[in-house]
């Protein structure tokens, strides 16, 4: 079982390094490779497999493979004792290959194969622990993603108007034509479901039912970023109206998830809502027209979010599978290295100089300050940045400050050396990769000149977020939990504005109620009485009479003879 982990870890790591060096070569030479492989020739109609290899696809694949390698290595100890470890690793490998197929596809058909592969394998991984919670989470994940799959299928049907499914040839040339408008709208819908934008957000925290290594992979570089990556590829065909719509939706998603994370107590769900907030940020800068910056943040976010989940997994592992942050505290003394890693990731997420998250996040904030749209967008963006810092420091307070609130008999110690090595492989990149990527991706230097107040706005919001996060964490148990009104408000905000309830009960209630009504009143009611059951009882009585008559009883013959004579005499 251990061999399969080491084998795939080595394979993915080597492949990642090859792809990374190749992406740098393609960047320097400004090259794009377009491969076509003829799978089948049927009646002079070729079925072609097309592959697009440019710096963007190679760089993204190298990141996906590197994170996957670390996650598989980490899983060797995290999933130790699991009887089906081989199956788990193979599912993760299938997941990674589905993502790679999606990344290198310039063709909507092969994108759908990777897209559907992600949806199917993610369902298998979410229900991995096979309990009621996992099954419910898996179902809401699969069904929400099916909406996106259907939208993609419809866009494939509309692409028939162009005679080919290789969308890269048509995006700029056909921009504004009615067919391309419909295709782009459908692609935006598909991306919104996969990247969990409002109103499809409820599946993302529900997918936390999967094992933590899967969460690390899903929420950093694979499933949720597929929608953002598809929109980065389709950015040339978007009209102004589409971009404004996407800007509004992503800003609401960013605000809602940041607010929800400040009232959540489940460690993994806080990090999941953090992912949702960062996806909103990527969509936001993409809808402002800077796809390179969105891709840059996608890569830096993948690194620190993968490591953040790994640290959370290590803590949960040591805390006997307890995920409630109210039971944690004072973990610095017992899990020092994990806490150092987690703090670095948290600071990177907040955009503290000069970690990897700072280079993308600060640049996004300044570009948004420069492209001033309206007061709403500007304020909700900076408030969301403050909320990000707020929930990060709230998490730090609950996990590392104070005393442990768990069982006094638990023995916390850092003896999971394999997991620490897996996390150690990522920490160097979390610190240094932001600056390296900013030098690689951008051809020319970004020089943004702003008034000093706007320039300092990001730092100001970070400081406000630190104060709010620390103070709310300190006084939460005293003030909020004593008042029923505040408790209801915190349930509402932590429950993502009742979106999980609306997306399950809101959609299921009427069909389930009508199904129950029909089965009670029709299937097992009047149709049963006048239909099958009544027919059955009538036939049963008739057959019993005939059986009685055919029984050759002498008494029956005498009775029939008497009846016959009486009939003649009358």
C-alpha positions as CSV (number, residue, x, y, z in Angstrom):
1,X,0.0,0.0,0.0
2,X,2.8,2.4,0.9
3,X,4.6,1.6,-2.5
4,X,1.7,3.0,-4.5
5,X,1.9,6.3,-2.6
6,X,5.7,6.6,-3.2
7,X,5.4,5.6,-6.8
8,X,2.8,8.2,-7.7
9,X,4.5,10.8,-5.6
10,X,7.8,10.4,-7.5
11,X,6.0,10.3,-10.9
12,X,4.0,13.5,-10.2
13,X,7.0,15.3,-8.8
14,X,9.2,14.6,-11.8
15,X,6.4,15.4,-14.2
16,X,5.8,18.7,-12.4
17,X,9.4,19.8,-12.6
18,X,9.4,18.9,-16.4
19,X,6.2,20.9,-17.0
20,X,7.5,23.9,-15.0
21,X,10.8,24.2,-17.0
22,X,8.9,23.7,-20.2
23,X,6.4,26.5,-19.3
24,X,9.4,28.9,-18.7
25,X,10.8,27.9,-22.1
26,X,7.4,28.6,-23.8
27,X,7.2,32.0,-22.0
28,X,10.7,33.0,-23.0
29,X,10.2,31.9,-26.7
30,X,6.6,33.0,-26.8
31,X,5.5,29.7,-28.3
32,X,2.2,27.9,-28.4
33,X,1.9,24.2,-29.5
34,X,-1.3,22.9,-31.0
35,X,-1.4,19.1,-31.4
36,X,-4.1,17.1,-33.3
37,X,-4.3,13.4,-33.0
38,X,-6.6,11.5,-35.3
39,X,-8.5,9.0,-33.1
40,X,-10.9,7.6,-35.8
41,X,-11.7,8.1,-39.4
42,X,-15.3,7.3,-40.2
43,X,-16.7,7.9,-43.7
44,X,-14.0,10.5,-44.4
45,X,-15.0,12.3,-41.2
46,X,-12.1,12.4,-38.8
47,X,-12.5,12.4,-35.0
48,X,-9.6,14.4,-33.6
49,X,-8.1,14.7,-30.2
50,X,-6.7,18.3,-29.9
51,X,-4.2,19.4,-27.2
52,X,-3.2,23.0,-26.5
53,X,0.2,23.5,-24.9
54,X,1.1,27.0,-24.0
55,X,2.8,28.6,-21.0
56,X,-0.4,28.9,-19.1
57,X,-1.5,25.2,-19.4
58,X,2.0,23.9,-18.6
59,X,2.4,26.2,-15.6
60,X,-1.0,25.3,-14.2
61,X,-0.3,21.5,-14.7
62,X,3.0,21.8,-13.0
63,X,1.3,23.3,-9.9
64,X,-1.5,20.7,-9.9
65,X,1.0,17.9,-10.2
66,X,3.3,19.3,-7.4
67,X,0.4,19.8,-5.0
68,X,-1.0,16.3,-5.9
69,X,2.4,14.8,-5.2
70,X,2.6,16.4,-1.8
71,X,-1.0,15.4,-1.0
72,X,-0.4,11.7,-2.0
73,X,2.7,11.7,0.1
74,X,0.8,13.2,3.0
75,X,-2.0,10.6,2.6
76,X,0.4,7.8,3.2
77,X,0.3,8.6,6.9
78,X,-3.1,10.4,7.2
79,X,-5.0,7.5,5.6
80,X,-2.8,4.9,7.4
81,X,-4.9,1.9,8.5
82,X,-7.5,2.4,5.8
83,X,-8.2,-0.9,4.1
84,X,-8.9,0.7,0.8
85,X,-5.8,3.0,0.5
86,X,-5.0,1.8,-3.0
87,X,-8.5,2.7,-4.2
88,X,-8.2,6.1,-2.5
89,X,-4.9,6.9,-4.2
90,X,-6.2,5.7,-7.6
91,X,-9.3,7.9,-7.2
92,X,-7.0,10.9,-6.5
93,X,-4.9,10.0,-9.5
94,X,-8.0,9.8,-11.7
95,X,-9.1,13.2,-10.3
96,X,-5.7,14.8,-11.2
97,X,-5.8,13.3,-14.8
98,X,-9.3,14.6,-15.3
99,X,-8.1,18.1,-14.3
100,X,-5.1,17.8,-16.7
101,X,-7.4,16.8,-19.5
102,X,-9.4,19.9,-18.9
103,X,-6.3,22.2,-18.7
104,X,-4.8,21.1,-22.0
105,X,-8.1,21.0,-24.0
106,X,-8.9,23.7,-26.6
107,X,-11.9,21.7,-27.5
108,X,-15.3,21.7,-25.8
109,X,-15.8,17.9,-26.2
110,X,-12.5,17.0,-24.4
111,X,-13.2,19.7,-21.8
112,X,-16.5,18.0,-21.1
113,X,-14.7,14.7,-20.6
114,X,-12.3,16.3,-18.0
115,X,-15.2,18.3,-16.5
116,X,-17.4,15.3,-16.1
117,X,-14.5,13.2,-14.8
118,X,-13.9,15.8,-12.1
119,X,-17.6,15.7,-11.1
120,X,-17.8,11.9,-11.0
121,X,-14.6,11.3,-9.1
122,X,-15.3,14.1,-6.7
123,X,-18.6,12.4,-5.9
124,X,-16.7,9.1,-5.2
125,X,-14.3,11.0,-3.0
126,X,-16.9,13.0,-1.0
127,X,-18.8,9.8,-0.2
128,X,-15.6,8.0,0.7
129,X,-16.4,7.6,4.4
130,X,-19.9,6.2,3.5
131,X,-22.1,7.7,6.2
132,X,-25.4,9.7,5.9
133,X,-23.6,13.0,6.1
134,X,-21.2,12.0,3.3
135,X,-24.0,10.7,1.1
136,X,-26.0,13.9,1.4
137,X,-22.9,16.1,0.8
138,X,-21.9,13.9,-2.2
139,X,-25.4,14.2,-3.7
140,X,-25.6,18.0,-3.4
141,X,-22.1,18.2,-4.9
142,X,-22.9,16.0,-7.8
143,X,-26.3,17.5,-8.6
144,X,-25.1,21.1,-8.4
145,X,-22.2,20.3,-10.7
146,X,-24.6,18.6,-13.1
147,X,-26.2,22.0,-13.8
148,X,-22.8,23.1,-15.1
149,X,-22.4,19.9,-17.1
150,X,-25.8,20.4,-18.8
151,X,-24.8,24.0,-19.6
152,X,-21.6,22.8,-21.2
153,X,-23.5,20.2,-23.2
154,X,-25.8,22.9,-24.5
155,X,-22.8,25.0,-25.5
156,X,-21.4,22.0,-27.4
157,X,-24.6,21.8,-29.3
158,X,-24.5,25.6,-30.1
159,X,-20.8,25.2,-31.3
160,X,-22.1,23.0,-34.1
161,X,-23.1,26.3,-35.8
162,X,-19.3,26.9,-36.4
163,X,-18.6,23.5,-37.7
164,X,-15.9,22.7,-35.1
165,X,-15.7,22.5,-31.3
166,X,-12.2,24.1,-31.1
167,X,-13.4,27.2,-29.4
168,X,-9.9,28.9,-29.4
169,X,-10.4,29.7,-33.1
170,X,-13.7,31.6,-32.7
171,X,-13.5,33.5,-29.4
172,X,-12.2,36.8,-30.7
173,X,-13.3,36.6,-34.4
174,X,-16.9,35.7,-33.5
175,X,-17.2,38.0,-30.5
176,X,-20.6,39.7,-30.4
177,X,-22.3,37.2,-32.8
178,X,-25.5,35.7,-31.4
179,X,-24.2,32.1,-31.3
180,X,-21.0,33.1,-29.4
181,X,-23.1,35.2,-26.9
182,X,-25.2,32.1,-26.1
183,X,-22.1,29.9,-25.9
184,X,-20.4,32.3,-23.5
185,X,-23.4,32.7,-21.3
186,X,-23.7,28.9,-21.0
187,X,-19.9,28.7,-20.2
188,X,-20.3,31.4,-17.5
189,X,-23.2,29.4,-16.0
190,X,-21.0,26.2,-16.0
191,X,-18.1,28.1,-14.4
192,X,-20.4,29.5,-11.7
193,X,-21.5,26.1,-10.7
194,X,-18.0,24.6,-10.6
195,X,-16.5,27.6,-8.8
196,X,-19.5,27.7,-6.4
197,X,-20.5,31.3,-7.0
198,X,-23.9,32.5,-5.7
199,X,-26.5,30.9,-5.9
200,X,-24.5,27.6,-6.3
201,X,-22.3,28.1,-3.2
202,X,-23.8,25.6,-0.8
203,X,-22.0,22.5,-2.2
204,X,-18.5,23.8,-1.4
205,X,-18.7,23.6,2.4
206,X,-20.7,20.4,2.1
207,X,-17.9,18.8,0.2
208,X,-15.8,18.9,3.4
209,X,-17.2,15.5,4.2
210,X,-14.4,14.1,2.0
211,X,-11.1,13.1,3.7
212,X,-8.8,16.1,4.4
213,X,-6.2,15.3,1.7
214,X,-9.0,15.3,-0.9
215,X,-10.2,18.7,0.5
216,X,-6.7,20.0,0.2
217,X,-6.5,19.0,-3.5
218,X,-10.1,19.9,-4.4
219,X,-10.0,23.4,-2.8
220,X,-6.6,24.4,-3.9
221,X,-5.9,23.6,-7.5
222,X,-8.4,21.2,-9.1
223,X,-12.2,21.1,-8.9
224,X,-13.1,24.6,-7.8
225,X,-10.5,26.4,-9.9
226,X,-11.7,24.6,-13.1
227,X,-14.5,27.2,-13.5
228,X,-12.1,30.1,-13.1
229,X,-9.6,28.5,-15.5
230,X,-12.4,28.0,-18.1
231,X,-13.4,31.7,-17.8
232,X,-9.8,32.7,-18.2
233,X,-9.7,30.8,-21.5
234,X,-13.1,32.3,-22.5
235,X,-12.2,35.9,-21.4
236,X,-11.9,37.1,-25.0
237,X,-15.5,36.5,-25.9
238,X,-17.2,38.2,-22.9
239,X,-19.2,41.4,-23.5
240,X,-19.4,44.3,-21.0
241,X,-22.8,43.2,-19.7
242,X,-21.5,39.7,-18.9
243,X,-18.5,41.1,-17.1
244,X,-20.6,43.4,-15.0
245,X,-22.9,40.5,-14.1
246,X,-20.0,38.4,-13.1
247,X,-18.5,41.3,-11.1
248,X,-21.6,41.7,-9.1
249,X,-22.1,37.9,-8.4
250,X,-18.4,37.4,-7.5
251,X,-18.4,40.5,-5.2
252,X,-21.5,39.1,-3.4
253,X,-19.9,35.6,-3.1
254,X,-16.7,37.1,-1.7
255,X,-18.6,39.2,0.9
256,X,-21.0,36.4,1.9
257,X,-18.3,33.8,2.4
258,X,-16.0,36.2,4.3
259,X,-18.9,37.1,6.7
260,X,-19.9,33.4,7.1
261,X,-16.4,32.3,8.0
262,X,-16.4,34.8,11.0
263,X,-19.3,32.9,12.6
264,X,-18.4,29.3,11.8
265,X,-16.8,26.9,14.3
266,X,-16.0,24.0,12.1
267,X,-12.2,24.2,11.2
268,X,-12.6,22.7,7.7
269,X,-15.7,24.8,6.9
270,X,-13.9,28.0,7.8
271,X,-11.1,27.1,5.3
272,X,-13.7,26.1,2.7
273,X,-15.5,29.5,3.1
274,X,-12.1,31.1,2.8
275,X,-11.6,29.3,-0.6
276,X,-15.0,30.5,-1.7
277,X,-14.0,34.1,-0.8
278,X,-10.8,33.8,-2.8
279,X,-12.7,32.3,-5.8
280,X,-14.9,35.4,-5.6
281,X,-11.7,37.5,-5.7
282,X,-10.4,35.7,-8.8
283,X,-13.7,36.1,-10.6
284,X,-13.8,39.8,-9.6
285,X,-10.4,40.7,-11.1
286,X,-11.2,38.5,-14.1
287,X,-14.5,40.5,-14.7
288,X,-12.4,43.7,-14.5
289,X,-10.6,42.4,-17.6
290,X,-7.2,41.3,-16.2
291,X,-7.1,37.5,-16.8
292,X,-3.4,37.2,-16.2
293,X,-3.8,38.6,-12.7
294,X,-6.7,36.2,-12.0
295,X,-4.4,33.3,-13.1
296,X,-1.6,34.6,-11.0
297,X,-3.8,34.7,-7.9
298,X,-5.1,31.2,-8.8
299,X,-1.6,29.8,-8.6
300,X,-0.5,31.5,-5.4
301,X,-3.8,30.7,-3.7
302,X,-3.4,27.0,-4.7
303,X,-0.1,26.8,-2.8
304,X,-1.1,28.3,0.6
305,X,-4.6,26.8,0.5
306,X,-3.3,23.3,0.0
307,X,-0.9,23.7,2.9
308,X,-3.6,25.3,5.1
309,X,-5.8,22.2,4.6
310,X,-2.9,19.9,5.3
311,X,-2.2,21.7,8.6
312,X,-5.9,21.5,9.5
313,X,-5.8,17.8,8.7
314,X,-2.8,17.3,10.9
315,X,-4.6,19.1,13.8
316,X,-7.8,17.1,13.3
317,X,-5.7,13.9,13.2
318,X,-4.0,14.7,16.5
319,X,-7.3,15.9,18.1
320,X,-9.0,12.5,17.6
321,X,-11.0,13.7,14.6
322,X,-12.4,16.7,16.4
323,X,-13.1,19.7,14.1
324,X,-14.7,22.2,16.4
325,X,-12.3,25.1,17.0
326,X,-13.8,25.8,20.5
327,X,-12.2,22.6,21.7
328,X,-8.8,23.6,20.5
329,X,-6.3,26.1,22.1
330,X,-2.7,26.3,23.1
331,X,-1.6,24.1,20.3
332,X,1.6,26.0,19.9
333,X,3.2,24.1,22.8
334,X,2.3,20.6,21.5
335,X,2.3,21.1,17.7
336,X,4.8,23.9,17.1
337,X,5.8,23.1,13.5
338,X,2.2,22.7,12.3
339,X,1.3,26.0,13.9
340,X,4.3,27.7,12.2
341,X,3.2,26.4,8.8
342,X,-0.5,27.4,9.5
343,X,0.4,30.9,10.6
344,X,2.6,31.4,7.5
345,X,-0.4,30.3,5.3
346,X,-2.8,32.5,7.2
347,X,-0.6,35.5,6.8
348,X,-0.1,34.7,3.1
349,X,-3.9,34.5,2.8
350,X,-4.3,37.9,4.5
351,X,-1.8,39.4,2.0
352,X,1.0,40.3,4.5
353,X,4.2,41.5,2.8
354,X,6.3,39.6,1.4
355,X,4.6,36.2,1.3
356,X,3.3,34.7,-2.0
357,X,-0.3,35.8,-1.4
358,X,0.8,39.5,-1.0
359,X,2.1,39.7,-4.6
360,X,-1.2,38.8,-6.2
361,X,-3.6,40.2,-3.6
362,X,-2.0,43.6,-3.2
363,X,-1.8,44.0,-7.0
364,X,-5.5,43.0,-7.4
365,X,-6.4,45.7,-4.7
366,X,-4.4,48.4,-6.5
367,X,-5.7,47.5,-10.0
368,X,-9.3,47.7,-8.6
369,X,-8.5,51.0,-6.9
370,X,-7.2,52.3,-10.3
371,X,-10.3,50.9,-12.3
372,X,-12.8,52.8,-10.1
373,X,-16.3,51.6,-11.1
374,X,-18.6,52.6,-8.3
375,X,-18.7,53.0,-4.5
376,X,-20.4,49.6,-3.9
377,X,-17.7,47.6,-5.7
378,X,-14.9,49.5,-4.1
379,X,-16.3,49.2,-0.5
380,X,-17.5,45.6,-0.7
381,X,-14.0,44.6,-2.0
382,X,-12.1,46.2,0.8
383,X,-14.6,45.1,3.4
384,X,-14.1,41.5,2.1
385,X,-10.4,41.9,2.5
386,X,-10.9,43.0,6.1
387,X,-13.2,40.0,6.7
388,X,-10.5,37.7,5.4
389,X,-8.0,39.0,7.9
390,X,-10.7,38.9,10.6
391,X,-11.5,35.2,10.3
392,X,-7.9,34.3,9.9
393,X,-6.9,36.0,13.2
394,X,-10.1,34.6,14.9
395,X,-8.8,31.2,13.8
396,X,-5.3,31.9,15.2
397,X,-6.9,33.0,18.5
398,X,-9.0,29.9,18.9
399,X,-6.3,27.5,17.8
400,X,-3.1,28.9,19.3
401,X,-4.0,31.2,22.2
402,X,-5.3,30.1,25.6
403,X,-5.6,26.6,26.9
404,X,-6.7,23.3,25.4
405,X,-10.4,22.7,26.0
406,X,-10.3,19.1,24.9
407,X,-10.0,16.0,27.0
408,X,-7.1,16.3,29.6
409,X,-6.1,12.7,28.8
410,X,-5.3,13.4,25.1
411,X,-1.6,13.2,24.3
412,X,-0.8,15.8,21.6
413,X,2.6,15.5,20.0
414,X,4.1,16.0,16.6
415,X,5.2,12.4,15.6
416,X,3.6,12.4,12.2
417,X,6.9,12.9,10.3
418,X,5.5,11.8,6.9
419,X,2.7,14.4,7.1
420,X,5.2,17.1,8.2
421,X,7.5,16.2,5.3
422,X,4.5,16.5,2.9
423,X,3.7,19.9,4.3
424,X,7.4,20.9,4.3
425,X,7.5,20.4,0.6
426,X,5.0,23.2,0.1
427,X,6.1,25.8,2.7
428,X,9.1,27.0,0.7
429,X,6.9,27.7,-2.3
430,X,4.3,29.5,-0.1
431,X,7.0,31.9,1.0
432,X,8.9,32.4,-2.3
433,X,6.7,31.5,-5.3
434,X,4.7,34.8,-5.3
435,X,7.7,36.9,-6.3
436,X,9.0,34.3,-8.7
437,X,5.6,34.1,-10.5
438,X,5.2,37.8,-10.7
439,X,8.6,38.0,-12.5
440,X,7.7,35.1,-14.8
441,X,4.0,35.9,-15.7
442,X,4.1,39.7,-16.4
443,X,6.1,40.8,-19.4
444,X,6.2,44.4,-18.2
445,X,6.3,46.0,-14.8
446,X,3.0,47.0,-13.2
447,X,3.5,50.5,-12.0
448,X,0.3,51.8,-10.3
449,X,0.4,55.4,-9.0
450,X,-2.4,56.1,-6.5
451,X,-3.0,58.7,-3.8
452,X,-1.5,57.8,-0.5
453,X,-4.9,57.1,1.2
454,X,-5.9,54.6,-1.6
455,X,-2.4,53.1,-1.5
456,X,-2.6,52.5,2.3
457,X,-6.2,51.3,2.1
458,X,-5.2,47.6,1.9
459,X,-3.0,47.9,5.0
460,X,-5.6,49.8,6.8
461,X,-8.2,47.1,6.2
462,X,-5.7,44.5,7.3
463,X,-5.2,46.2,10.7
464,X,-8.9,46.7,11.2
465,X,-9.5,43.1,10.3
466,X,-6.9,42.0,12.9
467,X,-8.6,44.1,15.6
468,X,-12.1,42.8,14.8
469,X,-11.0,39.2,14.4
470,X,-9.1,39.2,17.7
471,X,-11.8,41.1,19.7
472,X,-14.8,39.0,18.4
473,X,-12.9,35.8,19.1
474,X,-12.2,36.9,22.6
475,X,-15.7,38.1,23.5
476,X,-17.8,35.7,21.4
477,X,-18.6,33.3,24.1
478,X,-19.4,36.1,26.6
479,X,-21.6,38.4,24.5
480,X,-23.0,36.7,21.4
481,X,-24.0,33.3,22.8
482,X,-25.9,34.9,25.7
483,X,-28.3,36.8,23.4
484,X,-30.8,34.7,21.3
485,X,-31.1,37.5,18.7
486,X,-27.3,37.5,18.1
487,X,-27.3,33.7,18.1
488,X,-30.0,33.6,15.4
489,X,-28.0,36.2,13.4
490,X,-24.8,34.1,13.8
491,X,-26.6,30.9,12.6
492,X,-28.0,32.8,9.6
493,X,-24.6,34.3,8.6
494,X,-22.6,31.0,9.3
495,X,-25.3,29.2,7.3
496,X,-24.4,31.2,4.2
497,X,-27.6,33.2,4.2
498,X,-29.7,30.0,4.4
499,X,-28.4,29.0,0.9
500,X,-27.8,25.3,1.8
501,X,-31.4,25.1,3.1
502,X,-32.8,26.8,0.0
503,X,-30.7,24.7,-2.4
504,X,-31.8,21.4,-0.8
505,X,-35.2,21.9,0.9
506,X,-36.2,24.7,-1.4
507,X,-35.7,22.5,-4.5
508,X,-36.7,19.2,-2.9
509,X,-39.7,20.1,-0.9
510,X,-42.3,20.3,-3.6
511,X,-41.3,17.2,-5.6
512,X,-41.0,15.1,-2.4
513,X,-44.4,16.5,-1.1
514,X,-46.1,15.8,-4.4
515,X,-44.6,12.4,-4.6
516,X,-45.9,11.5,-1.1
517,X,-49.3,12.9,-2.0
518,X,-49.6,10.8,-5.2
519,X,-48.3,7.6,-3.7
520,X,-50.7,8.0,-0.7
521,X,-53.9,9.1,-2.6
522,X,-53.4,7.5,-6.0
523,X,-50.9,4.6,-6.0
524,X,-51.9,3.3,-2.6
525,X,-55.4,5.0,-2.6
526,X,-58.3,5.1,-5.1
527,X,-56.3,3.5,-8.0
528,X,-55.3,0.7,-5.7
529,X,-59.0,0.2,-4.6
530,X,-60.5,0.4,-8.1
531,X,-57.5,-1.0,-9.9
532,X,-55.1,-3.8,-9.0
533,X,-56.3,-4.7,-5.5
534,X,-60.0,-4.7,-6.5
535,X,-59.4,-6.7,-9.7
536,X,-57.2,-9.1,-7.7
537,X,-59.9,-9.7,-5.1
538,X,-62.7,-10.2,-7.7
539,X,-60.5,-12.7,-9.7
540,X,-59.6,-14.5,-6.4
541,X,-63.3,-14.9,-5.4
542,X,-64.2,-16.2,-8.9
543,X,-61.3,-18.6,-9.0
544,X,-62.3,-19.9,-5.5
545,X,-65.8,-20.6,-6.7
546,X,-64.7,-22.4,-9.8
547,X,-62.2,-24.4,-7.7
548,X,-65.0,-25.3,-5.3
549,X,-67.2,-26.4,-8.2
550,X,-64.5,-28.4,-9.8
551,X,-63.7,-30.3,-6.6
552,X,-65.9,-33.4,-7.7
553,X,-67.7,-33.5,-4.3
554,X,-70.7,-36.0,-4.2
555,X,-72.6,-33.6,-1.9
556,X,-72.3,-31.0,-4.6
557,X,-73.7,-33.3,-7.3
558,X,-76.7,-34.1,-5.1
559,X,-77.4,-30.4,-4.4
560,X,-77.1,-29.6,-8.1
561,X,-79.4,-32.5,-9.0
562,X,-82.0,-31.2,-6.5
563,X,-81.7,-27.7,-7.9
564,X,-82.0,-29.1,-11.5
565,X,-85.3,-31.0,-10.6
566,X,-86.7,-28.0,-8.9
567,X,-85.9,-25.9,-11.9
568,X,-87.7,-28.4,-14.2
569,X,-90.8,-28.7,-11.9
570,X,-91.1,-24.9,-11.6
